[in-house]
């Protein structure tokens, strides 16, 4: 959360890949990721790759228990 407040991007790391997470409207989902940063974070959505960068268009961001 402190990193997000400093303007650092929050990402998801899965299977040794980095994913930037965006909302369906195209806005960056960092604020939603920060809300769940106290544990394991899950993201449901569509995975895309553009110019070698991985993205997730999130339908839902949640804590994994």
PyMOL Python script that loads the backbone (N, CA, C, O; Angstrom):
from pymol import cmd

cmd.read_pdbstr("""\
ATOM      1  N   UNK A   1       0.831  -1.185   0.000  1.00  0.00           N
ATOM      2  CA  UNK A   1       0.000   0.000   0.000  1.00  0.00           C
ATOM      3  C   UNK A   1       0.875   1.248   0.000  1.00  0.00           C
ATOM      4  O   UNK A   1       0.577   2.217  -0.698  1.00  0.00           O
ATOM      5  N   UNK A   2       1.950   1.227   0.778  1.00  0.00           N
ATOM      6  CA  UNK A   2       2.856   2.376   0.839  1.00  0.00           C
ATOM      7  C   UNK A   2       3.484   2.650  -0.527  1.00  0.00           C
ATOM      8  O   UNK A   2       3.638   3.806  -0.921  1.00  0.00           O
ATOM      9  N   UNK A   3       3.845   1.592  -1.245  1.00  0.00           N
ATOM     10  CA  UNK A   3       4.414   1.775  -2.586  1.00  0.00           C
ATOM     11  C   UNK A   3       3.407   2.413  -3.529  1.00  0.00           C
ATOM     12  O   UNK A   3       3.757   3.297  -4.311  1.00  0.00           O
ATOM     13  N   UNK A   4       2.154   1.968  -3.458  1.00  0.00           N
ATOM     14  CA  UNK A   4       1.111   2.532  -4.315  1.00  0.00           C
ATOM     15  C   UNK A   4       0.928   4.019  -4.026  1.00  0.00           C
ATOM     16  O   UNK A   4       0.786   4.826  -4.945  1.00  0.00           O
ATOM     17  N   UNK A   5       0.933   4.376  -2.738  1.00  0.00           N
ATOM     18  CA  UNK A   5       0.779   5.781  -2.360  1.00  0.00           C
ATOM     19  C   UNK A   5       1.935   6.633  -2.865  1.00  0.00           C
ATOM     20  O   UNK A   5       1.774   7.835  -3.078  1.00  0.00           O
ATOM     21  N   UNK A   6       3.109   6.013  -3.061  1.00  0.00           N
ATOM     22  CA  UNK A   6       4.278   6.730  -3.589  1.00  0.00           C
ATOM     23  C   UNK A   6       4.290   6.764  -5.118  1.00  0.00           C
ATOM     24  O   UNK A   6       5.205   7.318  -5.728  1.00  0.00           O
ATOM     25  N   UNK A   7       3.271   6.170  -5.726  1.00  0.00           N
ATOM     26  CA  UNK A   7       3.182   6.183  -7.187  1.00  0.00           C
ATOM     27  C   UNK A   7       3.837   4.998  -7.870  1.00  0.00           C
ATOM     28  O   UNK A   7       3.957   4.979  -9.095  1.00  0.00           O
ATOM     29  N   UNK A   8       4.262   4.009  -7.096  1.00  0.00           N
ATOM     30  CA  UNK A   8       4.864   2.815  -7.682  1.00  0.00           C
ATOM     31  C   UNK A   8       3.771   1.909  -8.234  1.00  0.00           C
ATOM     32  O   UNK A   8       2.731   1.747  -7.595  1.00  0.00           O
ATOM     33  N   UNK A   9       3.981   1.320  -9.394  1.00  0.00           N
ATOM     34  CA  UNK A   9       2.955   0.430  -9.944  1.00  0.00           C
ATOM     35  C   UNK A   9       2.880  -0.878  -9.161  1.00  0.00           C
ATOM     36  O   UNK A   9       3.905  -1.421  -8.748  1.00  0.00           O
ATOM     37  N   UNK A  10       1.681  -1.372  -8.963  1.00  0.00           N
ATOM     38  CA  UNK A  10       1.461  -2.683  -8.370  1.00  0.00           C
ATOM     39  C   UNK A  10       1.110  -3.643  -9.497  1.00  0.00           C
ATOM     40  O   UNK A  10       0.340  -3.304 -10.395  1.00  0.00           O
ATOM     41  N   UNK A  11       1.676  -4.834  -9.445  1.00  0.00           N
ATOM     42  CA  UNK A  11       1.459  -5.834 -10.484  1.00  0.00           C
ATOM     43  C   UNK A  11       1.164  -7.174  -9.827  1.00  0.00           C
ATOM     44  O   UNK A  11       1.302  -7.332  -8.614  1.00  0.00           O
ATOM     45  N   UNK A  12       0.762  -8.119 -10.635  1.00  0.00           N
ATOM     46  CA  UNK A  12       0.575  -9.500 -10.201  1.00  0.00           C
ATOM     47  C   UNK A  12       1.729 -10.308 -10.796  1.00  0.00           C
ATOM     48  O   UNK A  12       2.059 -10.159 -11.973  1.00  0.00           O
ATOM     49  N   UNK A  13       2.334 -11.158  -9.981  1.00  0.00           N
ATOM     50  CA  UNK A  13       3.369 -12.065 -10.462  1.00  0.00           C
ATOM     51  C   UNK A  13       2.827 -13.483 -10.337  1.00  0.00           C
ATOM     52  O   UNK A  13       2.454 -13.920  -9.248  1.00  0.00           O
ATOM     53  N   UNK A  14       2.788 -14.194 -11.455  1.00  0.00           N
ATOM     54  CA  UNK A  14       2.295 -15.567 -11.480  1.00  0.00           C
ATOM     55  C   UNK A  14       3.102 -16.366 -12.488  1.00  0.00           C
ATOM     56  O   UNK A  14       3.308 -15.931 -13.621  1.00  0.00           O
ATOM     57  N   UNK A  15       3.551 -17.525 -12.071  1.00  0.00           N
ATOM     58  CA  UNK A  15       4.337 -18.413 -12.950  1.00  0.00           C
ATOM     59  C   UNK A  15       5.496 -17.671 -13.595  1.00  0.00           C
ATOM     60  O   UNK A  15       5.739 -17.800 -14.795  1.00  0.00           O
ATOM     61  N   UNK A  16       6.210 -16.892 -12.786  1.00  0.00           N
ATOM     62  CA  UNK A  16       7.390 -16.136 -13.213  1.00  0.00           C
ATOM     63  C   UNK A  16       7.106 -15.104 -14.303  1.00  0.00           C
ATOM     64  O   UNK A  16       8.012 -14.713 -15.038  1.00  0.00           O
ATOM     65  N   UNK A  17       5.861 -14.666 -14.409  1.00  0.00           N
ATOM     66  CA  UNK A  17       5.496 -13.610 -15.346  1.00  0.00           C
ATOM     67  C   UNK A  17       4.891 -12.451 -14.560  1.00  0.00           C
ATOM     68  O   UNK A  17       4.236 -12.649 -13.537  1.00  0.00           O
ATOM     69  N   UNK A  18       5.121 -11.251 -15.052  1.00  0.00           N
ATOM     70  CA  UNK A  18       4.573 -10.037 -14.449  1.00  0.00           C
ATOM     71  C   UNK A  18       3.368  -9.606 -15.271  1.00  0.00           C
ATOM     72  O   UNK A  18       3.419  -9.565 -16.500  1.00  0.00           O
ATOM     73  N   UNK A  19       2.270  -9.282 -14.565  1.00  0.00           N
ATOM     74  CA  UNK A  19       1.039  -8.843 -15.219  1.00  0.00           C
ATOM     75  C   UNK A  19       0.620  -7.485 -14.663  1.00  0.00           C
ATOM     76  O   UNK A  19       0.467  -7.328 -13.452  1.00  0.00           O
ATOM     77  N   UNK A  20       0.437  -6.520 -15.535  1.00  0.00           N
ATOM     78  CA  UNK A  20      -0.169  -5.250 -15.155  1.00  0.00           C
ATOM     79  C   UNK A  20      -1.672  -5.451 -15.200  1.00  0.00           C
ATOM     80  O   UNK A  20      -2.186  -6.082 -16.124  1.00  0.00           O
ATOM     81  N   UNK A  21      -2.382  -4.924 -14.215  1.00  0.00           N
ATOM     82  CA  UNK A  21      -3.817  -5.169 -14.113  1.00  0.00           C
ATOM     83  C   UNK A  21      -4.586  -3.884 -14.393  1.00  0.00           C
ATOM     84  O   UNK A  21      -4.299  -2.833 -13.821  1.00  0.00           O
ATOM     85  N   UNK A  22      -5.570  -3.991 -15.287  1.00  0.00           N
ATOM     86  CA  UNK A  22      -6.408  -2.858 -15.665  1.00  0.00           C
ATOM     87  C   UNK A  22      -7.871  -3.220 -15.483  1.00  0.00           C
ATOM     88  O   UNK A  22      -8.250  -4.389 -15.563  1.00  0.00           O
ATOM     89  N   UNK A  23      -8.680  -2.216 -15.239  1.00  0.00           N
ATOM     90  CA  UNK A  23     -10.126  -2.388 -15.162  1.00  0.00           C
ATOM     91  C   UNK A  23     -10.703  -2.498 -16.571  1.00  0.00           C
ATOM     92  O   UNK A  23     -10.024  -2.174 -17.546  1.00  0.00           O
ATOM     93  N   UNK A  24     -11.930  -2.945 -16.683  1.00  0.00           N
ATOM     94  CA  UNK A  24     -12.588  -3.108 -17.982  1.00  0.00           C
ATOM     95  C   UNK A  24     -12.671  -1.797 -18.758  1.00  0.00           C
ATOM     96  O   UNK A  24     -12.694  -1.812 -19.989  1.00  0.00           O
ATOM     97  N   UNK A  25     -12.717  -0.650 -18.049  1.00  0.00           N
ATOM     98  CA  UNK A  25     -12.788   0.644 -18.730  1.00  0.00           C
ATOM     99  C   UNK A  25     -11.424   1.146 -19.201  1.00  0.00           C
ATOM    100  O   UNK A  25     -11.328   2.239 -19.761  1.00  0.00           O
ATOM    101  N   UNK A  26     -10.361   0.354 -18.978  1.00  0.00           N
ATOM    102  CA  UNK A  26      -9.022   0.723 -19.426  1.00  0.00           C
ATOM    103  C   UNK A  26      -8.194   1.460 -18.392  1.00  0.00           C
ATOM    104  O   UNK A  26      -7.024   1.751 -18.641  1.00  0.00           O
ATOM    105  N   UNK A  27      -8.766   1.768 -17.240  1.00  0.00           N
ATOM    106  CA  UNK A  27      -8.012   2.453 -16.190  1.00  0.00           C
ATOM    107  C   UNK A  27      -7.168   1.442 -15.411  1.00  0.00           C
ATOM    108  O   UNK A  27      -7.529   0.271 -15.299  1.00  0.00           O
ATOM    109  N   UNK A  28      -6.053   1.908 -14.881  1.00  0.00           N
ATOM    110  CA  UNK A  28      -5.144   1.078 -14.110  1.00  0.00           C
ATOM    111  C   UNK A  28      -5.824   0.634 -12.812  1.00  0.00           C
ATOM    112  O   UNK A  28      -6.470   1.451 -12.155  1.00  0.00           O
ATOM    113  N   UNK A  29      -5.697  -0.627 -12.431  1.00  0.00           N
ATOM    114  CA  UNK A  29      -6.402  -1.179 -11.269  1.00  0.00           C
ATOM    115  C   UNK A  29      -5.547  -1.184  -9.999  1.00  0.00           C
ATOM    116  O   UNK A  29      -5.817  -1.960  -9.083  1.00  0.00           O
ATOM    117  N   UNK A  30      -4.536  -0.344  -9.932  1.00  0.00           N
ATOM    118  CA  UNK A  30      -3.641  -0.314  -8.780  1.00  0.00           C
ATOM    119  C   UNK A  30      -4.339  -0.046  -7.464  1.00  0.00           C
ATOM    120  O   UNK A  30      -3.977  -0.628  -6.442  1.00  0.00           O
ATOM    121  N   UNK A  31      -5.333   0.826  -7.473  1.00  0.00           N
ATOM    122  CA  UNK A  31      -6.051   1.142  -6.237  1.00  0.00           C
ATOM    123  C   UNK A  31      -6.773  -0.089  -5.700  1.00  0.00           C
ATOM    124  O   UNK A  31      -6.776  -0.333  -4.493  1.00  0.00           O
ATOM    125  N   UNK A  32      -7.380  -0.860  -6.588  1.00  0.00           N
ATOM    126  CA  UNK A  32      -8.058  -2.087  -6.163  1.00  0.00           C
ATOM    127  C   UNK A  32      -7.054  -3.135  -5.692  1.00  0.00           C
ATOM    128  O   UNK A  32      -7.314  -3.851  -4.726  1.00  0.00           O
ATOM    129  N   UNK A  33      -5.904  -3.229  -6.371  1.00  0.00           N
ATOM    130  CA  UNK A  33      -4.874  -4.168  -5.941  1.00  0.00           C
ATOM    131  C   UNK A  33      -4.361  -3.804  -4.552  1.00  0.00           C
ATOM    132  O   UNK A  33      -4.137  -4.685  -3.722  1.00  0.00           O
ATOM    133  N   UNK A  34      -4.176  -2.517  -4.298  1.00  0.00           N
ATOM    134  CA  UNK A  34      -3.669  -2.055  -3.005  1.00  0.00           C
ATOM    135  C   UNK A  34      -4.617  -2.443  -1.877  1.00  0.00           C
ATOM    136  O   UNK A  34      -4.164  -2.749  -0.774  1.00  0.00           O
ATOM    137  N   UNK A  35      -5.913  -2.437  -2.128  1.00  0.00           N
ATOM    138  CA  UNK A  35      -6.887  -2.808  -1.102  1.00  0.00           C
ATOM    139  C   UNK A  35      -6.735  -4.262  -0.666  1.00  0.00           C
ATOM    140  O   UNK A  35      -7.110  -4.620   0.451  1.00  0.00           O
ATOM    141  N   UNK A  36      -6.193  -5.091  -1.535  1.00  0.00           N
ATOM    142  CA  UNK A  36      -6.055  -6.519  -1.258  1.00  0.00           C
ATOM    143  C   UNK A  36      -4.595  -6.928  -1.040  1.00  0.00           C
ATOM    144  O   UNK A  36      -4.295  -8.121  -0.995  1.00  0.00           O
ATOM    145  N   UNK A  37      -3.702  -5.977  -0.907  1.00  0.00           N
ATOM    146  CA  UNK A  37      -2.268  -6.254  -0.846  1.00  0.00           C
ATOM    147  C   UNK A  37      -1.808  -6.861   0.468  1.00  0.00           C
ATOM    148  O   UNK A  37      -0.627  -7.177   0.609  1.00  0.00           O
ATOM    149  N   UNK A  38      -2.692  -7.033   1.422  1.00  0.00           N
ATOM    150  CA  UNK A  38      -2.294  -7.604   2.708  1.00  0.00           C
ATOM    151  C   UNK A  38      -2.251  -9.132   2.696  1.00  0.00           C
ATOM    152  O   UNK A  38      -1.947  -9.748   3.718  1.00  0.00           O
ATOM    153  N   UNK A  39      -2.545  -9.737   1.577  1.00  0.00           N
ATOM    154  CA  UNK A  39      -2.526 -11.198   1.470  1.00  0.00           C
ATOM    155  C   UNK A  39      -2.304 -11.622   0.042  1.00  0.00           C
ATOM    156  O   UNK A  39      -1.833 -10.833  -0.777  1.00  0.00           O
ATOM    157  N   UNK A  40      -2.632 -12.850  -0.265  1.00  0.00           N
ATOM    158  CA  UNK A  40      -2.546 -13.333  -1.633  1.00  0.00           C
ATOM    159  C   UNK A  40      -3.709 -12.768  -2.432  1.00  0.00           C
ATOM    160  O   UNK A  40      -4.863 -12.849  -2.013  1.00  0.00           O
ATOM    161  N   UNK A  41      -3.396 -12.203  -3.572  1.00  0.00           N
ATOM    162  CA  UNK A  41      -4.400 -11.530  -4.393  1.00  0.00           C
ATOM    163  C   UNK A  41      -4.748 -12.397  -5.594  1.00  0.00           C
ATOM    164  O   UNK A  41      -3.866 -12.949  -6.252  1.00  0.00           O
ATOM    165  N   UNK A  42      -6.025 -12.510  -5.870  1.00  0.00           N
ATOM    166  CA  UNK A  42      -6.494 -13.198  -7.062  1.00  0.00           C
ATOM    167  C   UNK A  42      -7.131 -12.205  -8.013  1.00  0.00           C
ATOM    168  O   UNK A  42      -7.751 -11.228  -7.592  1.00  0.00           O
ATOM    169  N   UNK A  43      -6.971 -12.467  -9.295  1.00  0.00           N
ATOM    170  CA  UNK A  43      -7.589 -11.619 -10.314  1.00  0.00           C
ATOM    171  C   UNK A  43      -8.263 -12.528 -11.332  1.00  0.00           C
ATOM    172  O   UNK A  43      -7.634 -13.428 -11.889  1.00  0.00           O
ATOM    173  N   UNK A  44      -9.537 -12.286 -11.568  1.00  0.00           N
ATOM    174  CA  UNK A  44     -10.278 -13.008 -12.603  1.00  0.00           C
ATOM    175  C   UNK A  44     -10.490 -12.038 -13.751  1.00  0.00           C
ATOM    176  O   UNK A  44     -10.928 -10.906 -13.544  1.00  0.00           O
ATOM    177  N   UNK A  45     -10.180 -12.481 -14.959  1.00  0.00           N
ATOM    178  CA  UNK A  45     -10.357 -11.611 -16.108  1.00  0.00           C
ATOM    179  C   UNK A  45      -9.719 -12.199 -17.344  1.00  0.00           C
ATOM    180  O   UNK A  45      -9.505 -13.407 -17.438  1.00  0.00           O
ATOM    181  N   UNK A  46      -9.418 -11.335 -18.284  1.00  0.00           N
ATOM    182  CA  UNK A  46      -8.857 -11.726 -19.572  1.00  0.00           C
ATOM    183  C   UNK A  46      -7.384 -11.349 -19.637  1.00  0.00           C
ATOM    184  O   UNK A  46      -7.013 -10.206 -19.371  1.00  0.00           O
ATOM    185  N   UNK A  47      -6.542 -12.328 -19.995  1.00  0.00           N
ATOM    186  CA  UNK A  47      -5.107 -12.088 -20.131  1.00  0.00           C
ATOM    187  C   UNK A  47      -4.817 -11.677 -21.567  1.00  0.00           C
ATOM    188  O   UNK A  47      -5.305 -12.285 -22.520  1.00  0.00           O
ATOM    189  N   UNK A  48      -4.003 -10.621 -21.698  1.00  0.00           N
ATOM    190  CA  UNK A  48      -3.591 -10.145 -23.022  1.00  0.00           C
ATOM    191  C   UNK A  48      -2.107  -9.864 -22.998  1.00  0.00           C
ATOM    192  O   UNK A  48      -1.526  -9.649 -21.935  1.00  0.00           O
ATOM    193  N   UNK A  49      -1.495  -9.866 -24.163  1.00  0.00           N
ATOM    194  CA  UNK A  49      -0.077  -9.544 -24.292  1.00  0.00           C
ATOM    195  C   UNK A  49       0.092  -8.586 -25.454  1.00  0.00           C
ATOM    196  O   UNK A  49      -0.398  -8.840 -26.555  1.00  0.00           O
ATOM    197  N   UNK A  50       0.787  -7.480 -25.207  1.00  0.00           N
ATOM    198  CA  UNK A  50       1.023  -6.493 -26.260  1.00  0.00           C
ATOM    199  C   UNK A  50       2.460  -6.014 -26.150  1.00  0.00           C
ATOM    200  O   UNK A  50       2.895  -5.582 -25.083  1.00  0.00           O
ATOM    201  N   UNK A  51       3.191  -6.090 -27.242  1.00  0.00           N
ATOM    202  CA  UNK A  51       4.597  -5.667 -27.296  1.00  0.00           C
ATOM    203  C   UNK A  51       5.427  -6.296 -26.184  1.00  0.00           C
ATOM    204  O   UNK A  51       6.293  -5.640 -25.606  1.00  0.00           O
ATOM    205  N   UNK A  52       5.164  -7.565 -25.884  1.00  0.00           N
ATOM    206  CA  UNK A  52       5.922  -8.294 -24.878  1.00  0.00           C
ATOM    207  C   UNK A  52       5.519  -8.017 -23.435  1.00  0.00           C
ATOM    208  O   UNK A  52       6.161  -8.526 -22.516  1.00  0.00           O
ATOM    209  N   UNK A  53       4.477  -7.229 -23.213  1.00  0.00           N
ATOM    210  CA  UNK A  53       4.008  -6.893 -21.867  1.00  0.00           C
ATOM    211  C   UNK A  53       2.696  -7.630 -21.604  1.00  0.00           C
ATOM    212  O   UNK A  53       1.787  -7.614 -22.434  1.00  0.00           O
ATOM    213  N   UNK A  54       2.610  -8.273 -20.442  1.00  0.00           N
ATOM    214  CA  UNK A  54       1.409  -9.022 -20.060  1.00  0.00           C
ATOM    215  C   UNK A  54       0.440  -8.121 -19.304  1.00  0.00           C
ATOM    216  O   UNK A  54       0.841  -7.339 -18.442  1.00  0.00           O
ATOM    217  N   UNK A  55      -0.831  -8.244 -19.638  1.00  0.00           N
ATOM    218  CA  UNK A  55      -1.895  -7.471 -19.004  1.00  0.00           C
ATOM    219  C   UNK A  55      -3.017  -8.400 -18.586  1.00  0.00           C
ATOM    220  O   UNK A  55      -3.226  -9.450 -19.195  1.00  0.00           O
ATOM    221  N   UNK A  56      -3.734  -8.014 -17.551  1.00  0.00           N
ATOM    222  CA  UNK A  56      -4.989  -8.664 -17.207  1.00  0.00           C
ATOM    223  C   UNK A  56      -6.060  -7.585 -17.186  1.00  0.00           C
ATOM    224  O   UNK A  56      -5.930  -6.576 -16.492  1.00  0.00           O
ATOM    225  N   UNK A  57      -7.112  -7.808 -17.949  1.00  0.00           N
ATOM    226  CA  UNK A  57      -8.285  -6.933 -17.882  1.00  0.00           C
ATOM    227  C   UNK A  57      -9.187  -7.582 -16.833  1.00  0.00           C
ATOM    228  O   UNK A  57      -9.817  -8.608 -17.085  1.00  0.00           O
ATOM    229  N   UNK A  58      -9.236  -6.966 -15.658  1.00  0.00           N
ATOM    230  CA  UNK A  58      -9.868  -7.590 -14.494  1.00  0.00           C
ATOM    231  C   UNK A  58     -11.381  -7.471 -14.502  1.00  0.00           C
ATOM    232  O   UNK A  58     -11.942  -6.397 -14.719  1.00  0.00           O
ATOM    233  N   UNK A  59     -12.026  -8.604 -14.259  1.00  0.00           N
ATOM    234  CA  UNK A  59     -13.452  -8.618 -13.976  1.00  0.00           C
ATOM    235  C   UNK A  59     -13.662  -8.545 -12.468  1.00  0.00           C
ATOM    236  O   UNK A  59     -14.640  -7.973 -11.987  1.00  0.00           O
ATOM    237  N   UNK A  60     -12.714  -9.142 -11.725  1.00  0.00           N
ATOM    238  CA  UNK A  60     -12.819  -9.195 -10.272  1.00  0.00           C
ATOM    239  C   UNK A  60     -11.420  -9.294  -9.667  1.00  0.00           C
ATOM    240  O   UNK A  60     -10.567 -10.021 -10.178  1.00  0.00           O
ATOM    241  N   UNK A  61     -11.186  -8.554  -8.568  1.00  0.00           N
ATOM    242  CA  UNK A  61      -9.954  -8.627  -7.792  1.00  0.00           C
ATOM    243  C   UNK A  61     -10.353  -9.012  -6.375  1.00  0.00           C
ATOM    244  O   UNK A  61     -11.249  -8.398  -5.796  1.00  0.00           O
ATOM    245  N   UNK A  62      -9.696 -10.023  -5.811  1.00  0.00           N
ATOM    246  CA  UNK A  62     -10.136 -10.550  -4.520  1.00  0.00           C
ATOM    247  C   UNK A  62      -8.960 -11.143  -3.738  1.00  0.00           C
ATOM    248  O   UNK A  62      -7.903 -11.415  -4.308  1.00  0.00           O
ATOM    249  N   UNK A  63      -9.152 -11.338  -2.435  1.00  0.00           N
ATOM    250  CA  UNK A  63      -8.172 -12.024  -1.603  1.00  0.00           C
ATOM    251  C   UNK A  63      -8.348 -13.524  -1.763  1.00  0.00           C
ATOM    252  O   UNK A  63      -9.471 -14.027  -1.782  1.00  0.00           O
ATOM    253  N   UNK A  64      -7.245 -14.228  -1.877  1.00  0.00           N
ATOM    254  CA  UNK A  64      -7.256 -15.687  -1.937  1.00  0.00           C
ATOM    255  C   UNK A  64      -6.936 -16.194  -0.546  1.00  0.00           C
ATOM    256  O   UNK A  64      -5.922 -15.816   0.041  1.00  0.00           O
ATOM    257  N   UNK A  65      -7.774 -17.026  -0.031  1.00  0.00           N
ATOM    258  CA  UNK A  65      -7.548 -17.547   1.329  1.00  0.00           C
ATOM    259  C   UNK A  65      -7.118 -18.966   1.315  1.00  0.00           C
ATOM    260  O   UNK A  65      -6.887 -19.552   2.373  1.00  0.00           O
TER     261      UNK A  65
END
""", "prot")
cmd.dss("prot")
cmd.show_as("cartoon", "prot")
cmd.util.cbc("prot")
cmd.orient("prot")
